[in-house]
């Protein structure tokens, strides 16, 4: 399989090169040249299979030529061996035809682990056989950073630099990044918001001299490997609930658009998804886009669901590429317009968007209310992001099973959960002392030259 850039000026690459490249050389994002197609027999064959077996069947075509079938099985088995539930992504019913898919069973208690642990193992294998060293610079609105640190900590051939917005992640999220004792890990609080952090990462990739000097790699969902790995739990969930013989809908707490874009890809390949609901908090640029066709930045407002406090959703570019019939010139024009404010979708593009997605937004009051409602009715404690997804799922639910993705453990956001329910969720025993561990943290200005100097100094 080969991958092409959404902006049309970078060479097509195989999976291994796409994994290591992260962002395309022309500033675009890599997508498959063509998608595999699944028929009903393929999906029925996955019923009753383990998560690992489903993972192998789903991603083998995407990684073809990079790993042998046996190598891929071994990497997948290693990836999910330390998850805390044998189903890996277990389902819990919270209402009539309303379900949670719990994606916080991994080592950092967030859905990011499903992809990050896998690409961490991919990187380790690929770098070892190429005898290369890599520098990873990643931006996080809360969970990507700790997942990346967990995946790459202690490796001799990888340095990890994680940028997060100062004061805009939860205390637990911050400490998951700043209490690692691994010598190859650096956590930096940026004076700005997540969009600023993400812009610094993209600037690092677009500065080709710096990129080559430090041998830069990416772990944000700009990296195709992240998106690919997230397709798996849509498939495992759907076949558990009766696919291909009945349709399933999903409500997805959405910030950078990678998670729900993975669901869109699954639908394009043949998974019988009825509705994909973009669930947003008060930073609802994507909801406004679906409702009005106008995609304009409106400033980031801090919320109790900080991982969704985003205005520039990187993976939306991948969807736009399809909405505009893979016309890379249109994408370049749209992305340029976004730099200065935004753009309005064409009529055909908006129609295609609405054919594939619904959307709901959720206020802070509604988020608290949903956490309380689910706890009172089921005893389940939801994190604020999962509550946004559950709220949207409840509003959008129709005649098919609706699954809300529960993206993080409630204990990562104890203040909000306690305010809503009176209950203070406990961290698992292996993280119980995290608030008393020593922190290693640097605060840096929102300045690309400052970032470059910092990275060069730490790597030397």
LONU-142546 format. One line per 8 residues: for each residue y, z, x of N, C-alpha, C. Coordinates in steps of 0.02 Angstrom, whole numbers. Each point is the difference from the previous one (the first is absolute). Layout:
BEGIN
Y:Z:X:Y:Z:X:Y:Z:X | ... .
This chain:
BEGIN
-60:0:42:60:0:-42:62:0:44 | 51:-37:-22:62:-3:37:57:27:-44 | 52:23:34:56:32:-33:65:-36:18 | 43:-7:-50:64:-34:10:57:46:-18 | 59:-15:27:60:41:-12:35:-21:-64 | 27:49:-35:39:-14:-61:62:-41:15 | 22:-1:63:62:-36:17:-13:-66:35 | -63:-17:10:-19:-68:17:11:-24:71 .
27:42:45:16:-24:67:-44:29:55 | -46:44:-18:-45:30:49:-68:-36:-3 | -35:0:56:-65:-33:1:-50:38:-42 | -48:-37:-27:-55:31:-38:-45:37:50 | -24:59:-21:-40:42:44:-66:20:-33 | -48:21:41:-60:30:-27:11:74:-12 | -51:35:-27:9:70:-19:18:44:59 | -34:-9:56:13:44:57:72:-5:23 .
27:-60:4:69:-8:23:49:25:-53 | -16:-8:-63:43:26:-53:2:76:1 | -59:31:12:-4:72:4:46:26:55 | -2:-31:58:40:23:57:73:-19:-6 | 14:-55:-35:70:-24:-5:41:42:-47 | -28:22:-57:39:35:-50:46:-48:-36 | 63:-2:20:50:-46:-29:-5:-67:35 | 7:-54:-39:-1:-67:30:61:-12:45 .
-7:-46:47:54:-12:47:63:-27:-31 | -5:-29:-61:60:-25:-34:30:51:-47 | -25:62:3:26:54:-43:-36:4:-66 | -46:-46:-14:-37:1:-63:-61:44:3 | -38:0:-55:-61:40:-6:-59:-47:-5 | -54:19:32:-60:-42:-2:-38:10:-66 | -25:-56:-27:-43:-1:-59:-57:-49:13 | -57:8:-34:-55:-47:10:21:-71:-22 .
-24:-48:38:13:-70:-18:-31:-16:-67 | -60:26:-12:-33:-5:-65:-36:66:-14 | -9:16:-63:-35:61:-19:-72:-15:-19 | -47:46:17:-68:-7:-26:1:7:-76 | -52:-24:-32:-6:6:-73:-65:37:-17 | 5:46:-48:-57:39:-21:-21:-22:-70 | -65:-12:-10:-23:-15:-68:-32:63:-29 | -22:-5:-62:-27:59:-35:-62:26:35 .
-42:-44:26:-61:22:33:16:41:63 | 51:-22:37:20:38:59:20:71:-19 | 41:6:-53:25:66:-20:-56:43:-29 | -45:-30:-39:-56:39:-27:-43:26:57 | -5:-39:54:-40:21:57:28:61:36 | 63:16:-13:31:59:30:-9:63:-41 | -22:-7:-62:-9:59:-43:-54:46:30 | 16:64:5:-47:49:27:0:4:76 .
39:-43:33:2:1:73:46:55:24 | -9:21:63:44:50:30:68:-31:15 | 49:43:11:67:-25:17:-4:-43:63 | -40:23:49:-6:-37:62:-31:-69:-10 | -49:-5:-42:-31:-65:-14:49:-47:-34 | 39:27:-47:50:-41:-33:53:-22:49 | 20:45:45:50:-17:51:-23:-58:42 | -61:2:21:-26:-55:42:1:-66:-37 .
-22:0:-62:-2:-62:-39:69:-28:-12 | 49:44:-10:68:-22:-16:36:-27:61 | -5:34:57:44:-19:56:-34:-44:52 | -66:-9:-4:-33:-43:49:31:-69:6 | 17:-34:-56:31:-66:8:67:1:35 | 37:55:-8:67:4:30:-3:12:76 | -54:32:22:-6:18:71:-47:-47:37 | -22:-53:-33:-49:-46:30:24:-25:68 .
-45:2:50:17:-23:66:25:55:46 | 18:58:-29:25:56:40:-56:50:14 | -40:14:-50:-56:47:8:-64:-32:-27 | -56:17:29:-64:-19:-31:-10:42:-62 | -47:-20:-42:-14:38:-61:-21:71:17 | -40:8:51:-23:68:19:58:41:28 | 43:-31:41:58:36:26:45:24:-57 | 10:-44:-49:43:18:-56:-30:58:-39 .
-66:-2:-12:-32:55:-36:9:66:37 | -7:-2:66:7:60:41:71:28:-4 | 49:-44:4:70:21:-2:17:29:-69 | -25:-30:-52:12:26:-68:-33:68:-8 | -62:7:23:-35:64:-6:37:55:37 | 24:-16:60:38:49:39:65:19:-34 | 32:-48:-33:65:11:-32:-4:52:-54 | -50:-5:-44:-1:42:-59:-46:60:5 .
-29:11:59:-48:55:9:32:68:-9 | 65:6:15:33:66:-4:42:8:-63 | -9:-43:-50:34:10:-64:-36:55:-39 | 37:35:-42:-26:62:-29:-39:-10:-65 | -11:-61:-21:-39:-13:-61:-47:-58:13 | -62:7:-22:-49:-53:15:17:-65:-34 | 37:2:-55:22:-62:-33:61:-30:35 | 29:36:47:60:-20:37:61:-5:-44 .
-3:-39:-54:56:-7:-47:-25:18:-70 | -11:65:-12:-31:20:-64:46:-9:-60 | -31:-9:-58:36:-7:-63:-3:65:-40 | 55:18:-32:2:57:-45:35:-22:-65 | -31:17:-56:29:-19:-64:51:52:-22 | 59:-24:-21:52:46:-23:23:-16:-71 | -35:-45:-34:19:-18:-68:-46:-55:-25 | 10:-21:-62:-40:-54:-28:15:-64:39 .
-52:-27:33:8:-60:40:55:6:52 | 14:61:23:51:13:51:-31:39:57 | 5:-29:59:-35:28:58:47:7:60 | -19:46:44:31:5:66:-50:-25:51 | 23:-40:47:-39:-17:60:29:42:57 | -38:48:23:26:47:49:-6:-29:70 | 57:-15:30:3:-33:65:24:47:54 | -10:65:-10:24:49:50:-58:40:30 .
-58:-32:7:-58:34:27:-7:-8:75 | 46:-35:32:-3:-12:72:32:56:40 | 4:-7:65:21:55:44:72:21:-6 | 45:-43:-25:70:20:-8:20:6:-74 | -49:-2:-44:11:14:-72:43:-52:-35 | -3:-63:21:39:-52:-32:-38:-66:2 | 18:-46:-45:-35:-63:-5:5:-42:63 | 50:14:41:8:-38:62:-61:4:45 .
-39:55:-6:-58:9:43:-52:-55:-10 | -6:-26:-61:-51:-50:-13:9:-62:44 | 62:-19:11:13:-58:42:12:20:73 | 36:54:11:21:17:68:-60:19:43 | -47:38:-27:-59:19:38:-40:-62:20 | -2:-49:-46:-38:-61:14:33:-41:54 | 66:-12:-6:32:-42:51:5:37:67 | 0:67:-3:-3:38:63:-65:-15:37 .
-55:-2:-36:-64:-18:31:-2:-73:21 | 31:-43:-40:5:-70:21:38:-7:66 | 59:33:3:40:-3:60:-39:25:62 | -33:57:-8:-37:29:56:-51:-50:27 | -36:-32:-44:-52:-48:20:31:-61:33 | 51:-28:-31:30:-62:25:35:12:67 | 37:54:6:36:14:63:-49:13:57 | -55:34:-15:-49:14:53:-30:-65:27 .
-17:-46:-43:-32:-61:25:51:-47:32 | 64:7:-18:52:-41:32:29:34:61 | -18:64:11:26:40:55:76:0:-1 | 29:16:-58:72:0:-10:24:68:-24 | 65:11:11:34:60:-25:52:-21:-52 | 11:42:-49:44:-18:-56:49:57:-13 | 61:-18:-20:49:48:-24:10:-11:-75 | -10:52:-38:9:-5:-73:65:35:-18 .
42:-36:-36:60:30:-30:-6:-8:-75 | 1:55:-36:-8:-2:-72:54:39:-36 | 18:-22:-59:47:36:-43:-38:30:-58 | 22:58:-22:-35:33:-55:49:32:-48 | -15:-4:-64:37:38:-50:-37:64:-15 | -52:15:38:-34:64:-8:-73:1:22 | -40:-49:-22:-72:4:11:-27:-48:52 | 31:-57:9:-25:-47:51:0:31:69 .
51:38:16:7:29:67:-57:46:17 | -16:47:-44:-55:47:16:-66:-36:1 | -10:-51:-43:-62:-38:1:-7:-38:65 | 55:-29:26:-3:-37:63:-14:48:58 | 33:57:-1:-11:49:54:-73:23:1 | -27:13:-59:-70:21:-5:-47:-54:26 | 17:-63:-15:-44:-56:19:2:-15:75 | 58:12:33:8:-22:69:10:56:50 .
0:63:-23:14:55:46:-54:3:55 | 25:14:61:-45:11:56:-29:-62:32 | 17:-60:-25:-28:-61:29:37:-16:65 | -38:-20:51:29:-14:65:39:-66:2 | -17:-46:-46:31:-67:4:51:-13:-56 | 24:53:-32:50:-7:-54:52:55:5 | 64:-18:-2:55:48:-10:26:-9:-71 | 13:56:-34:20:-2:-70:68:32:-9 .
48:-39:-26:67:24:-15:12:-7:-75 | 12:56:-33:8:0:-73:71:21:-18 | 33:-41:-40:68:13:-24:-2:22:-73 | 33:56:-15:5:21:-70:72:21:-14 | 22:-6:-63:70:18:-16:11:76:1 | 46:21:41:13:72:8:16:32:-67 | -36:54:-16:14:39:-61:-23:-33:-64 | -38:-56:4:-18:-36:-61:-75:-7:-9 .
-38:44:33:-72:6:-12:-14:73:-15 | -58:14:-29:-15:70:-15:-16:37:65 | 2:66:-4:-14:41:59:-70:-12:26 | -48:-6:-45:-69:-12:21:-6:-69:32 | 31:-50:-31:-1:-67:30:29:0:70 | 57:34:9:30:2:66:-46:33:51 | -28:56:-19:-41:37:48:-65:-37:16 | -24:-40:-46:-59:-40:17:16:-50:56 .
63:-18:6:20:-46:53:21:37:64 | 30:58:-7:33:32:57:-42:54:34 | -59:15:-27:-40:54:30:-60:-27:39 | -5:-66:7:-54:-27:41:12:18:73 | -53:21:33:5:18:71:-17:-59:45 | -17:-57:-29:-21:-58:39:57:-26:42 | -13:-14:64:53:-21:47:26:-69:-14 | -38:-40:-38:21:-70:-13:37:-8:-65 .
20:56:-32:32:-1:-66:72:25:5 | 46:-37:-31:71:20:-1:27:-7:-71 | 26:54:-27:30:0:-67:75:5:6 | 35:-44:-36:73:-4:5:31:1:-70 | 46:47:-11:38:2:-62:63:-42:10 | 8:-50:-42:56:-46:5:56:21:-47 | 61:-3:24:58:16:-41:12:-58:-48 | -35:0:-56:4:-54:-49:-56:7:-52 .
-11:-54:-37:-53:1:-51:-59:-43:24 | -51:-7:-43:-59:-38:21:17:-72:15 | 44:-30:-40:18:-70:13:29:-9:70 | 37:51:23:26:-2:68:-56:2:51 | -49:44:-12:-57:5:45:-39:-66:2 | -11:-28:-58:-37:-63:-4:39:-56:35 | 66:0:-6:41:-51:33:-6:6:76 | -5:61:26:-8:9:72:-67:-28:24 .
-52:9:-40:-65:-27:18:2:-76:0 | 31:-30:-51:5:-73:-3:43:-26:57 | 52:36:18:42:-21:56:-41:1:65 | -45:48:7:-42:3:59:-44:-61:6 | -28:-22:-57:-42:-60:0:41:-63:12 | 60:-1:-26:41:-61:6:36:-6:67 | 1:53:39:25:-3:69:-60:-19:44 | -10:-65:10:-62:-23:31:-8:24:71 .
55:9:37:-5:26:68:-26:71:1 | 28:43:-44:-22:69:-5:-72:3:-27 | -14:-42:-50:-66:-2:-30:-54:-15:53 | 14:-48:43:-49:-19:51:-3:53:55 | 58:28:17:3:50:54:-45:60:-15 | 2:25:-61:-37:61:-16:-67:-15:-33 | -15:-64:-10:-62:-23:-35:-4:34:-69 | 47:-20:-43:11:34:-63:-52:-19:-53 .
-23:51:-35:-43:-10:-58:28:38:-59 | -22:-19:-61:27:32:-60:-53:30:-44 | 16:56:-32:-47:32:-46:29:6:-71 | 63:-18:-8:26:-2:-68:-36:-54:-40 | 11:-1:-65:-36:-49:-41:27:-70:11 | 47:-10:48:13:-67:22:-62:-28:35 | -44:43:25:-61:-21:33:-52:-18:-54 | -24:-62:3:-47:-24:-51:-61:46:-7 .
-23:30:56:-59:42:-3:7:57:-49 | 60:28:-6:12:54:-48:-11:-23:-71 | 29:-56:-18:-6:-26:-68:-73:-17:-15 | -33:-33:46:-69:-20:-9:-45:59:-18 | 9:55:37:-43:59:-11:12:32:-68 | 59:-9:-28:15:31:-64:-31:-38:-59 | -20:-62:11:-34:-38:-53:-64:35:-20 | -32:34:48:-67:26:-11:-3:48:-59 .
47:47:-4:-7:50:-53:16:-28:-69 | 36:-55:-5:6:-32:-65:-69:-26:-23 | -36:-29:46:-66:-27:-17:-49:56:-16 | -2:52:41:-47:55:-13:14:34:-67 | 64:7:-16:20:31:-64:-20:-45:-59 | 15:-64:5:-13:-46:-56:-74:-5:-14 | -42:-7:52:-72:-7:-13:-29:66:-27 | 30:57:19:-23:64:-27:14:5:-74 .
52:-33:-24:19:3:-70:-21:-62:-41 | -45:-40:30:-30:-53:-40:15:-71:19 | 41:-11:50:13:-69:21:-64:-30:28 | -11:-64:-11:47:-51:-27:-3:-7:-76 | -38:43:-33:-12:-10:-72:53:31:-45 | 47:35:29:60:20:-37:59:5:47 | 58:-10:-27:61:0:40:23:72:13 | 37:8:54:28:64:20:74:-10:15 .
41:49:-15:71:-1:18:14:55:51 | 52:-10:40:19:49:51:75:14:-4 | 18:63:8:69:21:8:7:28:71 | 49:-27:36:4:14:72:69:28:19 | 4:62:23:64:25:27:22:-46:57 | 60:-27:-5:18:-57:42:65:12:38 | -3:-8:66:59:3:43:7:-63:40 | -45:-9:50:5:-58:45:-41:-59:-25 .
-32:6:-57:-34:-53:-37:-68:-20:29 | -22:32:55:-63:-20:30:-60:18:-43 | 1:59:-30:-58:23:-39:-11:-43:-61 | 52:-13:-38:-9:-40:-61:-10:-73:17 | 26:-23:57:-12:-68:22:-75:-10:14 | -33:51:26:-72:-4:11:-36:-9:-67 | 24:33:-53:-30:-10:-66:11:-71:-25 | 59:-27:13:14:-69:-19:-48:-48:35 .
-13:11:64:-47:-42:37:-70:5:-30 | -20:60:-18:-66:9:-30:-5:-40:-65 | 54:1:-39:0:-39:-62:-3:-75:14 | 36:-22:50:-1:-71:17:-69:-22:23 | -38:44:30:-66:-17:25:-53:2:-54 | 15:30:-57:-47:-1:-55:-16:67:-32 | 30:55:25:-12:65:-33:34:-1:-68 | -36:20:-53:29:-6:-68:52:54:-15 .
57:-6:31:55:47:-12:42:-27:-57 | 11:42:-50:40:-19:-57:75:6:15 | 21:61:21:70:13:12:9:38:66 | 50:-19:38:20:38:59:69:27:-14 | 6:66:-3:63:32:-19:34:28:63 | 59:-28:15:41:26:54:34:64:-25 | -20:56:29:27:65:-21:51:23:52 | 63:7:-20:53:18:46:32:66:-20 .
30:33:49:41:59:-17:71:-24:-13 | 49:42:14:70:-19:-15:26:-54:47 | -36:-13:55:16:-56:44:-40:-60:-26 | 27:-32:-52:-41:-44:-42:18:-74:8 | 15:-22:61:18:-69:10:-54:-48:-25 | -64:19:9:-54:-45:-21:-6:-1:-76 | 9:56:-32:1:2:-74:57:-42:-27 | 58:7:30:58:-40:-23:-12:-75:11 .
-36:-16:53:-15:-71:14:-44:-29:-54 | -53:37:-19:-44:-24:-53:37:-7:-66 | 43:48:-14:34:0:-65:55:-52:-4 | 36:-12:55:60:-42:-3:-4:-64:44 | -46:-1:47:-3:-55:47:49:7:57 | 40:53:0:51:11:53:-25:53:49 | -3:-19:64:-26:42:53:57:18:47 | 36:54:-18:58:21:38:-6:73:21 .
16:14:63:-1:69:25:53:42:-35 | -17:64:-10:46:44:-35:4:68:33 | -15:4:65:2:64:35:-61:42:-14 | -21:38:50:-59:43:-6:21:69:-23 | -31:22:-55:15:67:-27:-58:47:17 | 12:54:37:-54:46:15:-33:28:-63 | -66:8:2:-37:21:-60:-55:48:20 | -36:26:-51:-58:43:13:-62:-41:17 .
6:-66:-4:-55:-45:21:26:-43:58 | 11:31:58:38:-32:54:-33:-62:30 | -66:-6:-5:-32:-59:29:16:-64:-38 | 33:7:-57:20:-58:-40:76:-11:2 | 34:36:43:73:-6:5:17:-59:46 | -8:-60:-27:5:-62:37:38:-52:-42 | 41:-40:32:33:-56:-34:-23:-68:28 | -23:-1:62:-23:-63:29:-76:5:6 .
-35:-27:-48:-73:3:-3:-29:-59:39 | -23:13:61:-18:-54:45:-52:-47:-29 | -51:27:-32:-54:-43:-24:18:-42:-60 | 57:13:-30:23:-44:-54:10:-71:26 | 15:-7:64:7:-67:29:-64:-39:-6 | -57:34:11:-65:-34:-7:-10:-26:-71 | 19:40:-49:-6:-23:-70:47:-57:-14 | 63:6:24:48:-54:-10:-26:-66:27 .
-35:2:54:-29:-60:30:-45:-37:-51 | -38:38:-38:-41:-30:-53:42:-21:-60 | 47:43:-19:41:-15:-59:39:-65:9 | 17:-15:63:37:-62:15:-46:-54:29 | -63:1:-22:-49:-52:19:-5:-9:75 | 5:55:37:-8:1:72:51:-45:36 | 60:-2:-28:55:-36:30:36:46:48 | -14:-7:65:27:47:49:76:-5:7 .
28:-59:-13:73:-7:4:34:43:-53 | -30:3:-59:27:42:-54:-3:73:22 | -54:20:32:-7:70:21:53:19:52 | 11:-44:48:52:13:50:68:9:-33 | 15:-41:-50:63:4:-35:5:66:-39 | -53:19:-34:0:62:-39:8:61:45 | -35:1:56:4:58:45:69:5:32 | 31:-56:13:68:1:26:48:28:-52 .
-10:-19:-63:43:25:-54:-10:76:-9 | -62:24:10:-13:71:-8:37:42:53 | 11:-29:59:37:36:52:70:19:-22 | 29:-41:-44:69:13:-21:4:25:-72 | -56:17:-31:3:28:-67:-61:-14:-42 | -18:-64:-7:-58:-16:-42:1:-71:-24 | -42:-14:-50:-7:-67:-26:-27:3:-72 | 4:-57:-34:-28:-6:-67:-58:-50:2 .
-56:20:-30:-59:-43:-1:13:-62:-43 | -29:-56:21:2:-60:-42:-40:12:-63 | 10:-42:-50:-35:9:-63:-76:-3:7 | -25:-48:39:-72:-6:9:-28:59:39 | 37:24:50:-23:56:40:-3:64:-43 | 51:10:-41:1:59:-44:-57:-3:-50 | -14:-58:-26:-55:-7:-48:-66:17:35 | -9:-24:61:-62:14:37:-5:75:15 .
57:31:18:0:73:13:-23:38:-62 | 28:-17:-58:-16:35:-61:-70:-15:-25 | -27:-57:20:-69:-16:-18:-50:45:37 | 22:27:56:-45:40:41:15:74:0 | 61:19:-18:20:70:6:38:24:-61 | -12:63:-18:45:38:-44:34:52:44 | 48:36:-28:33:52:40:25:56:-45 | 3:58:29:30:59:-32:36:40:53 .
55:33:-20:31:48:46:-7:70:-29 | 9:49:43:-13:69:-19:54:44:30 | 36:35:-42:54:44:23:-30:64:31 | 43:39:33:-22:63:27:-26:46:-55 | 36:2:-56:-22:43:-56:-68:-22:-25 | -10:-65:-7:-65:-26:-23:-55:13:50 | 17:-1:64:-51:15:52:-23:72:-5 | 47:47:-5:-19:70:-10:-42:8:-63 .
20:-33:-53:-35:7:-64:-72:-27:4 | -9:-54:38:-67:-29:6:-45:46:42 | 27:29:53:-40:48:40:-23:57:-45 | 45:26:-41:-18:56:-44:-49:-22:-54 | 11:-58:-29:-44:-24:-53:-72:-7:25 | -8:-33:56:-68:-11:26:-33:66:19 | 39:46:28:-29:65:17:-20:38:-63 | 43:1:-49:-16:37:-62:-60:-30:-36 .
-7:-66:2:-53:-32:-38:-66:-5:38 | 3:-2:67:-61:-12:38:-12:49:57 | 50:38:19:-6:44:58:11:-34:66 | 15:-66:-1:12:-38:62:73:9:21 | 9:11:65:67:3:28:16:-67:33 | 54:-32:-22:21:-64:27:59:8:46 | 2:-38:53:61:-4:40:51:-41:-39 | 64:4:17:52:-36:-38:-11:-76:-2 .
-27:-30:53:-11:-72:1:-56:-19:-49 | -54:39:2:-55:-11:-46:23:10:-72 | 46:47:-11:26:12:-67:40:-59:-25 | 38:-32:44:36:-61:-19:-49:-53:-23 | -55:-8:37:-52:-48:-20:-32:18:-65 | -15:64:-11:-32:22:-62:47:-9:-59 | 64:15:9:49:-9:-53:4:-73:-21 | 4:-45:49:3:-71:-16:-65:-24:-32 .
-57:26:23:-64:-18:-29:-3:19:-74 | 24:59:-15:-2:25:-69:44:-44:-45 | 58:-20:25:45:-42:-40:-28:-70:-10 | -36:-25:51:-22:-70:-2:-71:-9:-26 | -36:55:-11:-71:-4:-18:-11:-41:-63 | -50:-43:3:-17:-43:-57:-73:11:-18 | -38:-53:-9:-68:6:-26:-53:-3:55 | 20:-3:63:-49:0:54:11:62:42 .
-50:21:39:10:58:43:60:-10:46 | 42:52:4:59:0:42:-10:51:56 | 7:-21:61:-10:43:58:66:10:35 | 21:63:8:59:16:39:-23:20:70 | 29:-30:51:-18:18:68:34:66:19 | -40:50:16:26:65:22:5:-3:76 | 60:-8:25:10:-23:69:5:56:52 | 11:61:-21:6:55:49:-22:65:-32 .
-21:46:41:-21:67:-21:60:40:-22 | -8:38:-53:56:40:-26:28:49:51 | -43:24:46:23:50:48:48:-27:51 | 9:-66:3:50:-28:45:71:8:-28 | 4:17:-65:64:7:-34:0:64:-41 | -11:57:32:-11:63:-37:59:23:-41 | 61:-12:23:59:24:-37:6:-34:-68 | -7:-65:-1:6:-37:-63:-57:19:-47 .
-60:7:26:-58:16:-42:7:70:-29 | 23:47:41:9:68:-24:55:4:-53 | 54:-38:11:54:0:-50:-25:-27:-67 | -44:-49:2:-25:-30:-62:-53:42:-35 | -42:35:39:-59:32:-30:-3:76:11 | 40:25:46:-7:71:18:-55:12:50 | -38:-52:17:-56:6:46:20:-29:68 | -20:35:53:13:-25:68:-65:-27:28 .
-6:-66:7:-64:-29:22:-16:18:72 | -63:14:13:-22:20:67:-19:-62:41 | 19:1:63:-24:-50:47:-74:12:16 | -37:-52:15:-69:10:23:-1:45:62 | -55:34:13:-3:47:56:21:-29:67 | -16:-63:14:16:-28:65:75:-11:11 | 39:6:-54:73:-6:6:36:64:-21 | -37:52:-14:30:60:-29:53:32:44 .
-4:-8:67:47:32:45:55:-47:23 | 8:-57:-32:45:-51:27:73:22:3 | 20:45:-46:70:21:-1:16:49:56 | -50:23:36:13:47:56:-14:-33:68 | -21:-62:0:-13:-35:63:66:-19:34 | -1:-6:65:59:-22:38:15:-73:-15 | 65:-15:-5:22:-68:-13:24:-34:64 | -12:-65:5:29:-43:52:38:-55:-36 .
66:2:6:42:-44:-41:63:-18:37 | 19:-63:-2:65:-22:26:40:-31:-57 | 65:12:-1:45:-30:-50:39:-55:35 | -1:-60:-29:36:-56:31:48:-32:-50 | 50:-33:27:48:-36:-41:-33:-63:-29 | 28:-24:-54:-22:-62:-30:30:-58:40 | -29:-12:59:29:-47:47:-58:-31:40 | -6:-66:-2:-56:-34:33:0:11:75 .
59:-1:31:3:11:72:-24:70:19 | 16:49:-43:-24:68:12:-76:2:-4 | -27:-33:-50:-73:-2:-7:-33:-33:61 | 27:-56:22:-30:-34:57:2:45:62 | 54:33:12:5:44:58:-50:57:-5 | -8:28:-60:-46:55:-11:-72:-23:16 | -19:-57:-28:-69:-24:9:-13:-15:73 | 47:-33:34:-9:-16:70:-7:63:42 .
39:51:-15:-2:62:39:-67:36:-9 | -25:2:-61:-62:36:-13:-61:-37:27 | 4:-66:2:-57:-39:24:-3:-1:77 | 56:12:33:3:-7:73:-36:58:36 .
